Amino acid sequence: MGIKKKTECILERSKNREYFYSLLIKLFCIVQMKGLRMIVENPYSGQHYLILAQNFVMPPTMIDHNRQMRGDYFKKPTAFWFVNCSPTFGQSFQKPVETKTVFTAKGASRAGLCSEERSLIHPNYARNFICDFVIGRQQKNTIPDMFANYS
């Protein structure tokens, strides 16, 4: 790719990021003003756009540094924003049925997108997250202690 094409692609990605970032800020504003409850999930890293953005509406409410501990495919750290609600703090630990790494996941069809495979959340993780942080319900089928029978 020549310098002109690279520049056009970078500027297009920047324009798209600005547009979607403005929509996200508007969504947060509407939800807060109307008193609606919302939970937003987004990848977390020191280099991530929402984390680096100094002017974002609010910092993440919580960060799950290892989603595999609750049964997900990937370890990847994930930030969660709880708007007009607070997380409960349960401890459902479940050995993942299958693990993957971001290096073995299929890539996206084009630049600027995350692959579908990397975006998937295992149903076990979704259930454990909802029980642990949304409704505060202890489950029968999970390991009650982080160090018991997990290794």
PyMOL commands that set and color helices and strands:
alter all, ss='L'
color gray80, all
select helices_A, chain A and resi 3-34+49-52+67-69+116-119+123-134
alter helices_A, ss='H'
color red, helices_A
select strands_A, chain A and resi 38-43+62-64+78-83
alter strands_A, ss='S'
color yellow, strands_A
deselect
rebuild
show_as cartoon
